[in-house]
Amino acid sequence: MLRRLWRGLWNYRSIALIVVTPLLLLPLLLVIGTKEAECAFVLLLMATFWVTEVIPLSMTAMLPAILFPVFGIMSSSDVAKEYFKDFHFLLVGVVCLATSIEKWGLHRRIALRLVTMVGVNPAWLILGFMSGCAFLSMWVQNTSAVTMVMPIVEAVLQQILKAKERGSIGEDNPNLQLDDVTESQNDQSDQADGHVEATKEAMSQEKLPDVPEGTLTDVQIEMASQPAAAEVAERQPAAPSTSEQNRMICKAMCIGVAYASNIGGITTLPGTSPNLIFSEYINQVYPNCDYINFGNWLLLCLPISVIMLLLTWVWLYWLFIGSDFRFLWRCRGEPSENETAARNVIEEEYRSLGSMSSQEIFTAVVFIVMVLLWLTRSPGFMPGWASLFPHHSSFITEATVALLLGLLFFIVPAHGPSRKYESMISWEEFSVSMPWKVALLVGGGFALAEGTEESGLSTWVAELLTPLGDLPVLATITITCLIVTTITEVTSNAATITIFLPILSPLAEAIQVNPLYILIPTTLCTSFSFLLPVSNPPNAVVFAYGHISIMDMVKAGLGVNVIGVLAVLLAVATWGVPLFSLDTYPDWAPPLPSVNSTAP
């Protein structure tokens, strides 16, 4: 009886947390009762719900629209204005581009071309897939980049495993084609169906905070067409195909793809949600700050991404394959059987794409034009094209460019006049790719940030955190980076940065440090969620393929977290200082004369 009661209570633990959390926070309202305390009540309630995800993240983001008017902090109309910003226009334009890239297969051409450029040696093959995924994630959602690359990775891995097995039993297979994998999978489709259903159920229980619902559906459909390699290995007899070396190559390649999506995402402002949230927060809180633009961010973060990508590649190779790095300078000899198999499948995949279609060409042209317009809008060292509008140059942003070019995909016909008119993308296709949950989550964060300003909570937090000014600035940044990197492992990246921006911004003002000095590294470290499959959607997607275990990801993720934090600290302490004038307290940030402060 007690066991049944306990099981019933455990099943309703979410309801219990929803009820208990506001009750525990009631002293803020009943005992203190100030505007700052009321805003702190909303902040802590939202933070708890975001961390535990007892209700959907996007609905938690709606709480300011309910509670701020009730507490008299902001009117309902003022709160509503915070839920749709310039950020959302930029997101719409970028998703239009990403939808066209995925629909017309441009992503496969880019990924396969990058892989063929680096070769098919296992080490270089890993670097090729990591580079391809990182490049894609600079422009599309990290989860979308992984779902684009992983089917190609899976086909190559299957050919590597098959080549070793066929060689061990004396079979001659000079033409290793992807059709062999498809035929084998069709023969075992009944067994694969059970695996897919189990995977769907498992992933439905996992926390995937940043992934759009449509994307997850696509992932499950993609996985339904091919059984996980772990199950394939179980159905095959014990043979060298399941040798330690081959299994380690599979682990390194899959984990590398998952990590590369996060590493590439930090490179550009539209590359990942935390970057966009940070950019819009700066525009909202510090409207006179003109340092945060596409060009400056790329100059800061591209070297970070390159350093992280190369060191992560070396780390994964050492961890899973070995410490023999002589292949870096060794002359190319006869390719091994695995390398031949991988080359065959990659060449066959690339040949199957055929010549570049007109749809791919148009998408590539729009992509290049969008990047060039972002880079040249207001580069800083020279007048950009925004100066052509002298009276309202500041009115035009990256969002204007993205929305204008994104609109073209709904206008330009996909086919010639001989066929019925069809635009490059449809609204239904766009809606599936559009991360509406992230859009609402970000709006809630903006509303929360505005509420902390209106209620005076940000000033109170600044005074409370002033003693941290006694520490060296780099020590303060390191502490915040480590805290954020730890929390983001179990919390949505977007929710983490949304919680910390209103806290760290007044901290920087209180200790009279350039706010960008603390906010930029914190934003970047928010994307370093490498430890667990549920830390972010790309990890979960790769984990579902069955090549890696949780302990594999934990061991690899610890090293990559260290690499990421050190790379970010190096960047903000060196080339980031002149790029953003981090060594001076800017005039666009409000001084706090009533608070004792120390300069960096």
Residue pairs with C-beta under 8 A, 6 or more apart in sequence:
9 16
14 52
14 54
14 55
17 48
17 52
17 54
18 49
18 54
18 55
21 45
21 48
21 49
22 41
22 45
25 41
25 44
25 45
28 37
28 38
28 40
28 41
28 44
29 37
29 38
29 41
35 71
35 72
35 73
35 455
35 456
35 457
36 455
36 456
36 457
36 460
38 71
38 73
38 455
39 71
39 73
39 451
39 452
39 454
39 455
39 456
39 457
40 457
41 67
41 71
42 63
42 64
42 67
42 68
42 71
42 73
42 448
42 451
43 448
43 452
43 457
43 499
43 502
45 63
45 67
46 60
46 61
46 63
46 64
46 444
46 448
46 499
47 499
49 55
49 60
49 63
50 57
50 60
50 491
50 492
50 495
50 498
50 499
51 487
51 490
51 491
51 495
53 207
53 209
53 492
56 437
57 209
57 437
57 441
57 492
57 494
57 495
58 436
58 437
58 440
58 441
58 444
60 444
61 440
61 441
61 442
61 443
61 444
61 445
61 447
62 440
62 444
63 444
64 74
64 79
64 82
64 444
64 447
64 448
64 451
65 76
65 79
65 80
65 83
65 447
67 73
68 74
68 79
68 447
68 451
69 75
69 76
69 79
73 451
73 454
73 455
74 447
74 450
74 451
74 454
78 450
79 447
79 450
79 451
82 443
82 446
82 447
82 450
83 440
83 443
83 444
83 446
83 447
84 443
85 280
85 283
85 284
85 442
85 443
85 446
86 280
86 283
86 397
86 399
87 276
87 277
87 279
87 280
87 399
87 442
88 439
88 442
88 443
89 399
89 400
89 402
89 403
90 269
90 270
90 276
90 397
90 398
90 399
90 402
90 403
91 270
91 276
91 434
91 435
91 438
91 439
92 402
92 403
92 406
92 434
93 370
93 399
93 401
93 402
93 403
93 404
93 405
93 406
94 139
94 140
94 270
94 402
94 406
95 141
95 406
95 430
95 433
95 434
95 435
96 402
96 405
96 406
96 407
96 409
96 410
96 425
96 430
97 139
97 140
97 363
97 366
97 367
97 370
97 402
97 405
97 406
97 409
98 139
98 140
98 141
98 144
98 433
99 409
99 425
99 429
99 430
99 432
99 433
100 106
100 359
100 363
100 366
100 409
100 424
100 425
101 107
101 139
101 140
101 363
101 367
102 140
102 144
102 148
102 433
103 359
103 424
103 425
103 429
104 357
104 359
104 360
104 363
104 424
105 353
105 360
106 360
106 363
106 364
107 136
107 140
107 145
107 148
107 149
108 148
108 152
108 349
108 353
109 350
109 353
109 356
109 360
110 132
110 135
110 136
111 129
111 132
111 133
111 136
111 148
111 149
111 152
112 132
112 152
112 346
112 349
112 350
112 353
113 350
114 128
114 131
114 132
114 135
115 125
115 128
115 129
115 132
115 152
115 346
116 128
116 346
116 347
116 350
117 128
118 124
118 125
118 127
118 128
118 131
119 125
119 128
120 335
120 339
120 340
120 342
120 343
120 346
121 327
121 339
122 249
122 253
122 321
122 338
122 339
123 313
123 317
123 321
123 327
124 327
125 156
125 253
125 342
126 249
126 252
126 253
126 256
126 313
126 316
126 317
127 256
127 313
129 149
129 152
129 153
129 253
129 256
129 257
129 260
130 256
130 257
130 259
130 260
130 309
130 312
130 313
131 260
131 309
132 149
133 145
133 146
133 148
133 149
133 257
133 260
133 261
133 264
134 260
134 261
134 263
134 264
134 267
134 305
134 309
135 264
136 144
136 145
136 148
136 149
136 261
136 264
137 145
137 146
137 260
137 261
137 262
137 263
137 264
137 265
137 271
137 272
138 264
138 265
138 267
138 268
138 271
139 268
139 270
139 271
139 367
140 148
141 210
141 211
141 212
141 215
141 272
141 433
141 435
142 210
142 261
142 262
142 264
142 265
142 271
142 272
142 536
142 537
142 538
143 210
143 211
143 212
143 215
143 216
143 219
143 261
143 537
143 538
143 541
144 215
144 433
145 261
145 264
145 265
145 538
146 257
146 258
146 261
146 537
146 538
146 541
146 542
147 215
147 218
147 219
147 222
147 541
149 257
150 222
150 254
150 257
150 541
150 542
150 545
151 222
151 226
152 346
152 349
153 253
153 254
153 257
154 226
154 229
154 545
155 178
155 181
155 345
155 349
156 253
156 342
156 345
156 346
157 229
157 249
157 250
157 253
157 254
157 547
158 181
158 229
158 232
159 176
159 178
159 180
159 181
159 341
159 342
159 344
159 345
160 246
160 249
160 338
160 341
160 342
161 229
161 232
161 233
161 241
161 242
161 246
161 250
162 173
162 176
162 180
162 181
162 241
162 341
163 173
163 176
163 337
163 338
163 340
163 341
164 239
164 240
164 241
164 243
164 246
164 337
164 338
165 236
165 239
165 240
165 241
166 172
166 173
167 240
167 337
168 239
168 240
168 241
169 239
173 180
175 344
176 340
176 341
176 344
176 345
177 344
177 345
177 348
178 345
178 348
178 349
178 352
181 226
185 192
185 225
185 226
185 227
188 227
188 232
188 235
191 227
191 231
191 235
192 224
192 226
192 227
192 231
193 224
195 227
195 228
195 231
195 546
196 220
196 223
196 224
196 227
199 220
199 223
199 228
199 544
200 220
202 544
203 216
203 219
203 220
203 540
203 544
206 533
206 534
206 540
207 492
207 534
208 216
208 534
208 537
208 540
209 491
209 492
209 493
209 494
209 495
209 536
209 537
210 273
210 435
210 437
210 438
210 492
210 493
210 494
210 536
210 537
211 435
211 537
211 540
212 432
212 433
212 434
212 435
212 436
212 437
212 438
213 437
214 431
214 432
214 433
215 432
215 433
215 435
215 537
216 537
217 432
218 432
219 541
219 544
223 544
223 545
228 544
228 545
228 546
228 547
229 250
229 545
229 546
229 547
230 546
230 547
231 546
233 241
233 242
236 242
240 246
245 321
246 338
247 547
248 320
248 321
249 320
249 321
249 338
250 547
250 548
251 320
251 547
251 548
251 552
252 316
252 317
252 319
252 320
252 321
254 542
254 545
254 547
254 548
255 316
255 320
255 542
255 548
255 552
255 553
255 556
256 312
256 313
256 316
257 538
257 542
258 530
258 538
258 539
258 541
258 542
258 543
259 312
259 316
259 530
259 556
259 557
259 560
260 309
260 312
261 538
262 272
262 527
262 528
262 529
262 530
262 536
262 538
263 305
263 308
263 309
263 312
263 564
264 271
264 305
264 309
265 271
265 272
265 275
265 527
266 272
266 275
266 301
266 304
266 305
266 524
266 527
267 298
267 301
267 302
267 304
267 305
268 275
268 294
268 297
268 298
268 301
269 275
269 276
269 279
269 292
269 293
269 294
269 297
269 398
270 276
270 398
270 402
272 493
272 527
273 435
273 438
273 442
273 493
273 494
273 497
274 493
274 494
274 496
274 497
274 523
274 524
274 526
274 527
275 297
275 523
275 527
276 442
277 442
277 445
277 494
277 497
277 498
277 501
277 523
278 292
278 497
278 501
278 519
278 520
278 523
279 292
279 297
280 442
280 446
281 445
281 446
281 449
281 501
281 505
281 519
282 289
282 292
282 515
282 516
282 519
283 289
283 292
284 446
284 449
284 450
285 449
285 453
285 505
286 515
286 588
286 589
288 587
288 588
289 516
289 586
289 588
289 589
290 378
290 394
291 516
291 579
291 580
291 581
292 516
293 377
293 378
293 380
293 398
294 374
294 375
294 377
294 398
295 374
295 375
295 377
295 378
295 379
295 380
296 380
296 579
296 580
298 375
299 575
299 579
300 520
300 571
300 575
300 576
300 579
300 580
301 524
301 571
303 571
303 575
304 524
304 567
304 568
304 571
307 567
307 570
308 560
308 563
308 564
308 567
311 563
311 567
312 560
312 563
314 325
315 556
315 559
315 560
315 563
316 556
317 325
319 555
319 556
319 559
320 552
320 556
335 343
359 414
359 424
362 412
362 424
363 424
366 405
366 408
366 409
369 405
370 401
370 402
370 405
373 385
373 401
373 405
374 398
374 401
376 384
376 385
377 384
377 385
377 386
377 396
377 397
377 398
377 401
378 384
378 386
378 387
378 393
386 393
386 394
386 396
387 393
389 395
389 396
408 424
409 423
409 424
409 425
410 423
410 424
410 425
410 427
411 423
412 423
412 424
413 421
413 422
413 423
413 424
414 422
414 423
414 424
415 422
438 494
441 492
441 494
441 495
441 498
442 494
442 498
444 498
445 494
445 495
445 497
445 498
445 499
445 501
448 498
448 502
449 498
449 501
449 502
451 457
452 458
452 461
452 502
458 502
458 505
458 506
459 506
459 592
461 503
461 506
461 507
462 506
462 507
462 509
462 510
462 592
462 595
463 510
463 595
465 506
465 507
465 510
465 511
466 510
466 511
466 595
466 596
466 597
468 476
468 507
468 511
469 510
469 511
469 512
469 513
469 596
469 597
469 598
470 598
471 479
473 511
473 513
473 517
473 600
474 569
474 573
476 507
476 511
476 513
476 518
477 517
477 518
477 521
477 522
477 569
477 572
478 565
478 569
480 500
480 504
480 518
480 521
480 522
481 521
481 522
481 525
481 565
481 568
481 569
482 565
484 496
484 497
484 500
484 522
484 525
484 526
485 525
485 526
485 528
485 529
485 561
485 564
485 565
487 496
488 496
488 525
488 526
488 527
488 528
488 529
488 535
489 529
489 530
489 531
489 532
489 535
490 532
490 534
490 535
493 526
493 527
493 529
493 536
496 526
497 522
497 523
497 526
500 522
500 526
501 519
501 522
504 515
504 518
504 519
504 522
505 515
505 519
507 518
508 514
508 515
508 517
508 518
508 519
508 589
509 515
509 589
509 590
509 591
509 592
510 592
510 595
510 597
511 597
511 598
512 585
512 591
512 592
512 597
512 598
512 599
512 600
513 585
513 599
513 600
514 580
514 581
514 582
514 583
514 584
514 585
514 586
514 589
514 600
515 586
515 589
516 580
516 582
517 572
517 580
517 582
517 600
520 572
520 576
520 580
521 568
521 569
521 571
521 572
524 564
524 568
525 564
525 565
525 568
528 560
528 561
528 564
528 565
529 535
529 536
529 539
530 539
530 553
530 556
530 557
530 560
530 561
530 564
531 553
531 554
531 557
531 558
531 561
532 539
532 550
532 553
532 554
532 557
533 539
533 540
533 543
533 550
533 553
534 540
535 557
539 553
542 548
543 550
543 553
572 582
576 582
577 583
583 600
585 591
585 599
